[in-house]
Amino acid sequence: MDFLLLAVLAAMILLLISQNRKRKRDAENLVSSLAVGANVLLHAGIKGKVVAIDGDDIELETTPGVKLRVVKQAIRGIETAEGK
């Protein structure tokens, strides 16, 4: 009985660890695939177009003439033409 409980607990821990690794890898791939001109969505819900990339920071244009400077990790996703 104790062995079964420990096996289930170990399986759950391994599942959580693998999910966290996958989530982290996906986030790193998203940040590395950023390019100037891409339409992105921030975690705060702000949409914008990437105007410039400077190290860990990006500059977004949310509306014509309005630019925001945010860190790359604030990006939730890249909008594609199919997503519109």
Residue pairs with C-beta under 8 A, 6 or more apart in sequence:
27 73
30 75
30 77
30 78
31 72
31 73
31 75
33 78
34 40
34 50
34 53
34 58
34 72
34 75
34 78
35 50
35 53
36 50
36 51
36 52
36 53
37 49
37 50
38 49
38 50
38 78
38 79
39 47
39 48
39 49
39 50
39 78
39 79
40 47
40 48
40 49
40 50
40 60
40 75
40 76
40 77
40 78
40 79
41 47
41 75
41 76
41 77
41 78
41 79
42 48
42 60
42 70
42 74
42 75
42 76
43 74
43 75
43 76
44 74
46 60
46 62
46 68
47 62
47 79
48 60
48 61
48 62
48 68
49 60
49 61
50 58
50 59
50 60
51 59
51 60
51 61
51 67
52 58
52 59
53 59
53 72
56 71
56 72
56 73
57 69
57 70
57 71
57 72
58 69
58 70
58 71
58 72
58 75
59 67
59 68
59 69
60 67
60 68
60 69
60 70
61 67
62 68
